[in-house]
């Protein structure tokens, strides 16, 4: 009789533990469904409040480069016997600005040429090349009005 009672108690405990496990699993599934629903509901409610410009910038991760050309010029030097040969590319935010830049390319080339020809040999050193990029970018943006040029790249840079 004692064995039957122990057998009955173990069956009750195993059925009770299964019931507890089922309750936990069902509760977990319901919790996850509620969290997912809340996420999508909040996301759809907040979507109109987010700025649209940030979404456009993050979706268009392309880099638009415009070839400004190859420049050969004398360097600002006492003897006047040194020269610079450089090929310059300009980074712009999008295709619209690229087309706008193409229409005023003679102005852009003239500005770059005047900047390069006013530099000394020390200014054209590798350590100062970032300053040269910054100067070109700032002066072009000032000349064109607005933040149209976002980067300046040299693909060849020869000082002789």
mmCIF file of the C-alpha atoms, coordinates in Angstrom:
data_MODEL
# 
_entry.id   MODEL 
# 
loop_
_atom_site.group_PDB 
_atom_site.id 
_atom_site.type_symbol 
_atom_site.label_atom_id 
_atom_site.label_alt_id 
_atom_site.label_comp_id 
_atom_site.label_asym_id 
_atom_site.label_entity_id 
_atom_site.label_seq_id 
_atom_site.pdbx_PDB_ins_code 
_atom_site.Cartn_x 
_atom_site.Cartn_y 
_atom_site.Cartn_z 
_atom_site.occupancy 
_atom_site.B_iso_or_equiv 
_atom_site.pdbx_formal_charge 
_atom_site.auth_seq_id 
_atom_site.auth_comp_id 
_atom_site.auth_asym_id 
_atom_site.auth_atom_id 
_atom_site.pdbx_PDB_model_num 
ATOM 1   C CA . UNK A 1 1   ? 0.000  0.000  0.000   1.00 0.00 ? 1   UNK A CA 1 
ATOM 2   C CA . UNK A 1 2   ? 2.890  2.348  0.768   1.00 0.00 ? 2   UNK A CA 1 
ATOM 3   C CA . UNK A 1 3   ? 4.329  1.729  -2.706  1.00 0.00 ? 3   UNK A CA 1 
ATOM 4   C CA . UNK A 1 4   ? 1.044  2.644  -4.353  1.00 0.00 ? 4   UNK A CA 1 
ATOM 5   C CA . UNK A 1 5   ? 0.898  5.853  -2.312  1.00 0.00 ? 5   UNK A CA 1 
ATOM 6   C CA . UNK A 1 6   ? 4.515  6.746  -3.320  1.00 0.00 ? 6   UNK A CA 1 
ATOM 7   C CA . UNK A 1 7   ? 3.692  5.875  -6.932  1.00 0.00 ? 7   UNK A CA 1 
ATOM 8   C CA . UNK A 1 8   ? 0.617  8.153  -6.799  1.00 0.00 ? 8   UNK A CA 1 
ATOM 9   C CA . UNK A 1 9   ? 2.617  10.990 -5.214  1.00 0.00 ? 9   UNK A CA 1 
ATOM 10  C CA . UNK A 1 10  ? 5.316  10.756 -7.917  1.00 0.00 ? 10  UNK A CA 1 
ATOM 11  C CA . UNK A 1 11  ? 2.654  10.800 -10.655 1.00 0.00 ? 11  UNK A CA 1 
ATOM 12  C CA . UNK A 1 12  ? 1.101  13.897 -9.064  1.00 0.00 ? 12  UNK A CA 1 
ATOM 13  C CA . UNK A 1 13  ? 4.529  15.588 -8.815  1.00 0.00 ? 13  UNK A CA 1 
ATOM 14  C CA . UNK A 1 14  ? 5.434  14.779 -12.439 1.00 0.00 ? 14  UNK A CA 1 
ATOM 15  C CA . UNK A 1 15  ? 2.038  15.978 -13.713 1.00 0.00 ? 15  UNK A CA 1 
ATOM 16  C CA . UNK A 1 16  ? 2.351  19.107 -11.551 1.00 0.00 ? 16  UNK A CA 1 
ATOM 17  C CA . UNK A 1 17  ? 5.873  19.820 -12.878 1.00 0.00 ? 17  UNK A CA 1 
ATOM 18  C CA . UNK A 1 18  ? 4.617  19.320 -16.472 1.00 0.00 ? 18  UNK A CA 1 
ATOM 19  C CA . UNK A 1 19  ? 1.777  21.713 -15.773 1.00 0.00 ? 19  UNK A CA 1 
ATOM 20  C CA . UNK A 1 20  ? 4.237  24.264 -14.365 1.00 0.00 ? 20  UNK A CA 1 
ATOM 21  C CA . UNK A 1 21  ? 6.465  23.860 -17.441 1.00 0.00 ? 21  UNK A CA 1 
ATOM 22  C CA . UNK A 1 22  ? 3.487  24.293 -19.783 1.00 0.00 ? 22  UNK A CA 1 
ATOM 23  C CA . UNK A 1 23  ? 2.417  27.448 -17.943 1.00 0.00 ? 23  UNK A CA 1 
ATOM 24  C CA . UNK A 1 24  ? 5.945  28.860 -18.217 1.00 0.00 ? 24  UNK A CA 1 
ATOM 25  C CA . UNK A 1 25  ? 6.163  28.064 -21.967 1.00 0.00 ? 25  UNK A CA 1 
ATOM 26  C CA . UNK A 1 26  ? 2.721  29.539 -22.704 1.00 0.00 ? 26  UNK A CA 1 
ATOM 27  C CA . UNK A 1 27  ? 3.565  32.615 -20.611 1.00 0.00 ? 27  UNK A CA 1 
ATOM 28  C CA . UNK A 1 28  ? 6.844  33.071 -22.467 1.00 0.00 ? 28  UNK A CA 1 
ATOM 29  C CA . UNK A 1 29  ? 5.129  32.801 -25.875 1.00 0.00 ? 29  UNK A CA 1 
ATOM 30  C CA . UNK A 1 30  ? 2.448  35.320 -24.845 1.00 0.00 ? 30  UNK A CA 1 
ATOM 31  C CA . UNK A 1 31  ? 5.126  37.681 -23.489 1.00 0.00 ? 31  UNK A CA 1 
ATOM 32  C CA . UNK A 1 32  ? 7.147  37.528 -26.724 1.00 0.00 ? 32  UNK A CA 1 
ATOM 33  C CA . UNK A 1 33  ? 4.032  38.119 -28.834 1.00 0.00 ? 33  UNK A CA 1 
ATOM 34  C CA . UNK A 1 34  ? 3.121  41.152 -26.726 1.00 0.00 ? 34  UNK A CA 1 
ATOM 35  C CA . UNK A 1 35  ? 6.644  42.556 -26.998 1.00 0.00 ? 35  UNK A CA 1 
ATOM 36  C CA . UNK A 1 36  ? 6.647  42.098 -30.782 1.00 0.00 ? 36  UNK A CA 1 
ATOM 37  C CA . UNK A 1 37  ? 3.245  43.747 -31.094 1.00 0.00 ? 37  UNK A CA 1 
ATOM 38  C CA . UNK A 1 38  ? 4.323  46.654 -28.910 1.00 0.00 ? 38  UNK A CA 1 
ATOM 39  C CA . UNK A 1 39  ? 7.493  47.118 -30.978 1.00 0.00 ? 39  UNK A CA 1 
ATOM 40  C CA . UNK A 1 40  ? 5.625  47.299 -34.290 1.00 0.00 ? 40  UNK A CA 1 
ATOM 41  C CA . UNK A 1 41  ? 2.904  49.523 -32.837 1.00 0.00 ? 41  UNK A CA 1 
ATOM 42  C CA . UNK A 1 42  ? 5.397  52.006 -31.365 1.00 0.00 ? 42  UNK A CA 1 
ATOM 43  C CA . UNK A 1 43  ? 7.467  51.926 -34.552 1.00 0.00 ? 43  UNK A CA 1 
ATOM 44  C CA . UNK A 1 44  ? 4.448  52.713 -36.713 1.00 0.00 ? 44  UNK A CA 1 
ATOM 45  C CA . UNK A 1 45  ? 3.298  55.478 -34.349 1.00 0.00 ? 45  UNK A CA 1 
ATOM 46  C CA . UNK A 1 46  ? 6.731  57.131 -34.192 1.00 0.00 ? 46  UNK A CA 1 
ATOM 47  C CA . UNK A 1 47  ? 7.518  56.859 -37.923 1.00 0.00 ? 47  UNK A CA 1 
ATOM 48  C CA . UNK A 1 48  ? 5.814  60.149 -38.865 1.00 0.00 ? 48  UNK A CA 1 
ATOM 49  C CA . UNK A 1 49  ? 7.745  61.962 -36.130 1.00 0.00 ? 49  UNK A CA 1 
ATOM 50  C CA . UNK A 1 50  ? 11.209 60.932 -37.408 1.00 0.00 ? 50  UNK A CA 1 
ATOM 51  C CA . UNK A 1 51  ? 13.037 63.399 -39.678 1.00 0.00 ? 51  UNK A CA 1 
ATOM 52  C CA . UNK A 1 52  ? 12.915 62.304 -43.311 1.00 0.00 ? 52  UNK A CA 1 
ATOM 53  C CA . UNK A 1 53  ? 16.351 63.688 -44.266 1.00 0.00 ? 53  UNK A CA 1 
ATOM 54  C CA . UNK A 1 54  ? 18.233 61.289 -41.994 1.00 0.00 ? 54  UNK A CA 1 
ATOM 55  C CA . UNK A 1 55  ? 16.516 58.299 -43.602 1.00 0.00 ? 55  UNK A CA 1 
ATOM 56  C CA . UNK A 1 56  ? 17.464 59.500 -47.077 1.00 0.00 ? 56  UNK A CA 1 
ATOM 57  C CA . UNK A 1 57  ? 21.103 60.070 -46.110 1.00 0.00 ? 57  UNK A CA 1 
ATOM 58  C CA . UNK A 1 58  ? 21.458 56.677 -44.502 1.00 0.00 ? 58  UNK A CA 1 
ATOM 59  C CA . UNK A 1 59  ? 19.826 54.868 -47.418 1.00 0.00 ? 59  UNK A CA 1 
ATOM 60  C CA . UNK A 1 60  ? 22.035 56.498 -50.062 1.00 0.00 ? 60  UNK A CA 1 
ATOM 61  C CA . UNK A 1 61  ? 25.442 55.386 -48.883 1.00 0.00 ? 61  UNK A CA 1 
ATOM 62  C CA . UNK A 1 62  ? 27.028 55.980 -52.278 1.00 0.00 ? 62  UNK A CA 1 
ATOM 63  C CA . UNK A 1 63  ? 29.988 58.265 -52.781 1.00 0.00 ? 63  UNK A CA 1 
ATOM 64  C CA . UNK A 1 64  ? 29.769 60.634 -55.733 1.00 0.00 ? 64  UNK A CA 1 
ATOM 65  C CA . UNK A 1 65  ? 33.145 61.772 -57.062 1.00 0.00 ? 65  UNK A CA 1 
ATOM 66  C CA . UNK A 1 66  ? 33.633 64.456 -59.684 1.00 0.00 ? 66  UNK A CA 1 
ATOM 67  C CA . UNK A 1 67  ? 36.909 64.705 -61.551 1.00 0.00 ? 67  UNK A CA 1 
ATOM 68  C CA . UNK A 1 68  ? 38.145 68.272 -61.337 1.00 0.00 ? 68  UNK A CA 1 
ATOM 69  C CA . UNK A 1 69  ? 41.035 67.512 -63.639 1.00 0.00 ? 69  UNK A CA 1 
ATOM 70  C CA . UNK A 1 70  ? 44.783 67.409 -63.755 1.00 0.00 ? 70  UNK A CA 1 
ATOM 71  C CA . UNK A 1 71  ? 46.612 70.572 -62.766 1.00 0.00 ? 71  UNK A CA 1 
ATOM 72  C CA . UNK A 1 72  ? 50.158 71.520 -63.678 1.00 0.00 ? 72  UNK A CA 1 
ATOM 73  C CA . UNK A 1 73  ? 51.354 74.792 -62.205 1.00 0.00 ? 73  UNK A CA 1 
ATOM 74  C CA . UNK A 1 74  ? 54.401 76.635 -60.943 1.00 0.00 ? 74  UNK A CA 1 
ATOM 75  C CA . UNK A 1 75  ? 54.841 76.622 -57.198 1.00 0.00 ? 75  UNK A CA 1 
ATOM 76  C CA . UNK A 1 76  ? 55.156 79.888 -55.297 1.00 0.00 ? 76  UNK A CA 1 
ATOM 77  C CA . UNK A 1 77  ? 58.947 79.816 -54.991 1.00 0.00 ? 77  UNK A CA 1 
ATOM 78  C CA . UNK A 1 78  ? 61.739 82.396 -55.029 1.00 0.00 ? 78  UNK A CA 1 
ATOM 79  C CA . UNK A 1 79  ? 63.444 80.878 -58.069 1.00 0.00 ? 79  UNK A CA 1 
ATOM 80  C CA . UNK A 1 80  ? 60.213 79.927 -59.803 1.00 0.00 ? 80  UNK A CA 1 
ATOM 81  C CA . UNK A 1 81  ? 61.755 76.705 -61.132 1.00 0.00 ? 81  UNK A CA 1 
ATOM 82  C CA . UNK A 1 82  ? 59.591 74.205 -59.247 1.00 0.00 ? 82  UNK A CA 1 
ATOM 83  C CA . UNK A 1 83  ? 56.229 72.952 -60.356 1.00 0.00 ? 83  UNK A CA 1 
ATOM 84  C CA . UNK A 1 84  ? 53.361 70.788 -59.195 1.00 0.00 ? 84  UNK A CA 1 
ATOM 85  C CA . UNK A 1 85  ? 51.351 68.235 -61.120 1.00 0.00 ? 85  UNK A CA 1 
ATOM 86  C CA . UNK A 1 86  ? 48.246 66.972 -59.328 1.00 0.00 ? 86  UNK A CA 1 
ATOM 87  C CA . UNK A 1 87  ? 45.022 65.229 -60.262 1.00 0.00 ? 87  UNK A CA 1 
ATOM 88  C CA . UNK A 1 88  ? 42.071 66.287 -58.109 1.00 0.00 ? 88  UNK A CA 1 
ATOM 89  C CA . UNK A 1 89  ? 38.707 64.636 -57.437 1.00 0.00 ? 89  UNK A CA 1 
ATOM 90  C CA . UNK A 1 90  ? 35.902 66.270 -55.475 1.00 0.00 ? 90  UNK A CA 1 
ATOM 91  C CA . UNK A 1 91  ? 33.378 64.386 -53.367 1.00 0.00 ? 91  UNK A CA 1 
ATOM 92  C CA . UNK A 1 92  ? 29.815 65.744 -53.478 1.00 0.00 ? 92  UNK A CA 1 
ATOM 93  C CA . UNK A 1 93  ? 26.692 64.632 -51.545 1.00 0.00 ? 93  UNK A CA 1 
ATOM 94  C CA . UNK A 1 94  ? 24.549 63.507 -54.501 1.00 0.00 ? 94  UNK A CA 1 
ATOM 95  C CA . UNK A 1 95  ? 24.043 63.412 -58.270 1.00 0.00 ? 95  UNK A CA 1 
ATOM 96  C CA . UNK A 1 96  ? 22.148 66.712 -58.269 1.00 0.00 ? 96  UNK A CA 1 
ATOM 97  C CA . UNK A 1 97  ? 25.162 68.575 -56.879 1.00 0.00 ? 97  UNK A CA 1 
ATOM 98  C CA . UNK A 1 98  ? 27.388 66.687 -59.330 1.00 0.00 ? 98  UNK A CA 1 
ATOM 99  C CA . UNK A 1 99  ? 25.405 68.063 -62.281 1.00 0.00 ? 99  UNK A CA 1 
ATOM 100 C CA . UNK A 1 100 ? 25.468 71.542 -60.746 1.00 0.00 ? 100 UNK A CA 1 
ATOM 101 C CA . UNK A 1 101 ? 29.239 71.291 -60.292 1.00 0.00 ? 101 UNK A CA 1 
ATOM 102 C CA . UNK A 1 102 ? 29.710 70.179 -63.905 1.00 0.00 ? 102 UNK A CA 1 
ATOM 103 C CA . UNK A 1 103 ? 28.055 73.387 -65.120 1.00 0.00 ? 103 UNK A CA 1 
ATOM 104 C CA . UNK A 1 104 ? 30.439 75.613 -63.143 1.00 0.00 ? 104 UNK A CA 1 
ATOM 105 C CA . UNK A 1 105 ? 33.554 73.473 -63.668 1.00 0.00 ? 105 UNK A CA 1 
ATOM 106 C CA . UNK A 1 106 ? 35.638 76.344 -65.158 1.00 0.00 ? 106 UNK A CA 1 
ATOM 107 C CA . UNK A 1 107 ? 35.102 78.331 -61.935 1.00 0.00 ? 107 UNK A CA 1 
ATOM 108 C CA . UNK A 1 108 ? 36.029 75.279 -59.841 1.00 0.00 ? 108 UNK A CA 1 
ATOM 109 C CA . UNK A 1 109 ? 39.186 74.625 -61.874 1.00 0.00 ? 109 UNK A CA 1 
ATOM 110 C CA . UNK A 1 110 ? 40.229 78.280 -61.672 1.00 0.00 ? 110 UNK A CA 1 
ATOM 111 C CA . UNK A 1 111 ? 39.804 78.302 -57.888 1.00 0.00 ? 111 UNK A CA 1 
ATOM 112 C CA . UNK A 1 112 ? 41.777 75.058 -57.454 1.00 0.00 ? 112 UNK A CA 1 
ATOM 113 C CA . UNK A 1 113 ? 44.532 76.324 -59.756 1.00 0.00 ? 113 UNK A CA 1 
ATOM 114 C CA . UNK A 1 114 ? 44.838 79.602 -57.855 1.00 0.00 ? 114 UNK A CA 1 
ATOM 115 C CA . UNK A 1 115 ? 45.052 77.713 -54.546 1.00 0.00 ? 115 UNK A CA 1 
ATOM 116 C CA . UNK A 1 116 ? 47.689 75.281 -55.814 1.00 0.00 ? 116 UNK A CA 1 
ATOM 117 C CA . UNK A 1 117 ? 49.839 77.982 -57.430 1.00 0.00 ? 117 UNK A CA 1 
ATOM 118 C CA . UNK A 1 118 ? 49.867 80.062 -54.232 1.00 0.00 ? 118 UNK A CA 1 
ATOM 119 C CA . UNK A 1 119 ? 51.343 77.211 -52.154 1.00 0.00 ? 119 UNK A CA 1 
ATOM 120 C CA . UNK A 1 120 ? 55.003 76.965 -51.169 1.00 0.00 ? 120 UNK A CA 1 
ATOM 121 C CA . UNK A 1 121 ? 57.038 73.770 -51.207 1.00 0.00 ? 121 UNK A CA 1 
ATOM 122 C CA . UNK A 1 122 ? 56.539 73.443 -47.429 1.00 0.00 ? 122 UNK A CA 1 
ATOM 123 C CA . UNK A 1 123 ? 52.766 73.798 -47.873 1.00 0.00 ? 123 UNK A CA 1 
ATOM 124 C CA . UNK A 1 124 ? 52.764 70.926 -50.365 1.00 0.00 ? 124 UNK A CA 1 
ATOM 125 C CA . UNK A 1 125 ? 54.615 68.553 -48.042 1.00 0.00 ? 125 UNK A CA 1 
ATOM 126 C CA . UNK A 1 126 ? 52.882 65.295 -47.157 1.00 0.00 ? 126 UNK A CA 1 
ATOM 127 C CA . UNK A 1 127 ? 52.383 66.473 -43.578 1.00 0.00 ? 127 UNK A CA 1 
ATOM 128 C CA . UNK A 1 128 ? 50.465 69.538 -44.764 1.00 0.00 ? 128 UNK A CA 1 
ATOM 129 C CA . UNK A 1 129 ? 48.364 67.832 -47.423 1.00 0.00 ? 129 UNK A CA 1 
ATOM 130 C CA . UNK A 1 130 ? 45.311 67.683 -45.148 1.00 0.00 ? 130 UNK A CA 1 
ATOM 131 C CA . UNK A 1 131 ? 45.523 71.454 -44.711 1.00 0.00 ? 131 UNK A CA 1 
ATOM 132 C CA . UNK A 1 132 ? 45.588 71.811 -48.498 1.00 0.00 ? 132 UNK A CA 1 
ATOM 133 C CA . UNK A 1 133 ? 42.494 69.594 -48.825 1.00 0.00 ? 133 UNK A CA 1 
ATOM 134 C CA . UNK A 1 134 ? 40.724 71.636 -46.159 1.00 0.00 ? 134 UNK A CA 1 
ATOM 135 C CA . UNK A 1 135 ? 41.644 74.913 -47.876 1.00 0.00 ? 135 UNK A CA 1 
ATOM 136 C CA . UNK A 1 136 ? 40.377 73.709 -51.262 1.00 0.00 ? 136 UNK A CA 1 
ATOM 137 C CA . UNK A 1 137 ? 37.146 72.437 -49.735 1.00 0.00 ? 137 UNK A CA 1 
ATOM 138 C CA . UNK A 1 138 ? 36.466 75.629 -47.771 1.00 0.00 ? 138 UNK A CA 1 
ATOM 139 C CA . UNK A 1 139 ? 37.219 77.978 -50.653 1.00 0.00 ? 139 UNK A CA 1 
ATOM 140 C CA . UNK A 1 140 ? 35.155 75.971 -53.138 1.00 0.00 ? 140 UNK A CA 1 
ATOM 141 C CA . UNK A 1 141 ? 32.189 75.841 -50.757 1.00 0.00 ? 141 UNK A CA 1 
ATOM 142 C CA . UNK A 1 142 ? 32.485 79.582 -50.171 1.00 0.00 ? 142 UNK A CA 1 
ATOM 143 C CA . UNK A 1 143 ? 32.676 80.220 -53.917 1.00 0.00 ? 143 UNK A CA 1 
ATOM 144 C CA . UNK A 1 144 ? 29.788 77.877 -54.788 1.00 0.00 ? 144 UNK A CA 1 
ATOM 145 C CA . UNK A 1 145 ? 27.620 78.808 -51.811 1.00 0.00 ? 145 UNK A CA 1 
ATOM 146 C CA . UNK A 1 146 ? 26.716 76.079 -49.336 1.00 0.00 ? 146 UNK A CA 1 
ATOM 147 C CA . UNK A 1 147 ? 28.211 72.725 -48.387 1.00 0.00 ? 147 UNK A CA 1 
ATOM 148 C CA . UNK A 1 148 ? 28.508 71.328 -51.923 1.00 0.00 ? 148 UNK A CA 1 
ATOM 149 C CA . UNK A 1 149 ? 32.000 69.811 -51.691 1.00 0.00 ? 149 UNK A CA 1 
ATOM 150 C CA . UNK A 1 150 ? 32.337 67.260 -48.892 1.00 0.00 ? 150 UNK A CA 1 
ATOM 151 C CA . UNK A 1 151 ? 35.816 65.942 -49.680 1.00 0.00 ? 151 UNK A CA 1 
ATOM 152 C CA . UNK A 1 152 ? 38.924 66.537 -51.798 1.00 0.00 ? 152 UNK A CA 1 
ATOM 153 C CA . UNK A 1 153 ? 41.101 63.685 -53.069 1.00 0.00 ? 153 UNK A CA 1 
ATOM 154 C CA . UNK A 1 154 ? 44.422 63.639 -54.907 1.00 0.00 ? 154 UNK A CA 1 
ATOM 155 C CA . UNK A 1 155 ? 45.077 60.650 -57.150 1.00 0.00 ? 155 UNK A CA 1 
ATOM 156 C CA . UNK A 1 156 ? 48.479 61.904 -58.264 1.00 0.00 ? 156 UNK A CA 1 
ATOM 157 C CA . UNK A 1 157 ? 50.640 64.526 -56.616 1.00 0.00 ? 157 UNK A CA 1 
ATOM 158 C CA . UNK A 1 158 ? 54.085 65.255 -58.012 1.00 0.00 ? 158 UNK A CA 1 
ATOM 159 C CA . UNK A 1 159 ? 56.318 68.131 -56.881 1.00 0.00 ? 159 UNK A CA 1 
ATOM 160 C CA . UNK A 1 160 ? 59.463 68.708 -58.888 1.00 0.00 ? 160 UNK A CA 1 
# 
